Amino acid sequence: MAVLLFQVDCTAQKSKKSTFKVLVLYENGGHHLDFTKAAKPWLNKLAADSSFTIDYIENTKAINEPFLKQYKVFIQLDYPPYTWSEESMNAFQKYMNSGKGGWIGLHHAALLGEFDGYPIWKWFSDFMGGIRFVNYIPTFANGKVKIEDKSHPVTKGIPADFWVQKEEWYIYDKSPRQNVHVLASVDESTYEPDSEIKMGDHPVVWTNEHFKSRNIYIFMGHSPELFENEAYTTLLRNSIFWAADKK
């Protein structure tokens, strides 16, 4: 009954023993739907191969403290930081301060500002390094991502730089660098085609070490072709196991 009420789509991977549970919050519509459709089978295969399980939800109605305690990793898959209820926001804040779970945010997870009549979630903005969304490249651009911290478990096995195709490249009112640990940035001089929409210092992967719970934000997450990019899938795979405290 609760599953139906909260539209929880449970994917039970067959394995001898589940090592941990992952929650995926995703958008079931909009222009990121193709990315979601590519992400789900990739995640399901990883889970089946690695003996963890995934539950999928399409909104935050189910999120409260007891609900989040079930999960070792919470993936915010292109779901924005607004439309959340007060209860779900408070539960997530406690989850990130508990040290008992990990979080991975992709792309739309840092769409911070006033959207659709909702105010900016100040706590989440601080969590993301104190940033606010300003602009993006609506016509898309290829860009070269450069790893800045090669010693971090999340960047293990990833080339020093790699190309990302057809990305929107959000820019913010400032770089989050002073408030977070940057793992990778995009070299804006490599944009193909070039764009005037730039922010200078442009981190795209980072972790906020001021929180007890492990956390990684990965900006790239628009094009479904990312799941054909070995550097990107390695980054995401590493992030999941690191957030679960398995690396």
Summary of the structure (lengths in Angstrom):
residues: 247
radius of gyration: 17.0
end to end distance: 36.2
largest distance: 52.8
contacts: 779
relative contact order: 0.17
helix: 31%
strand: 27%
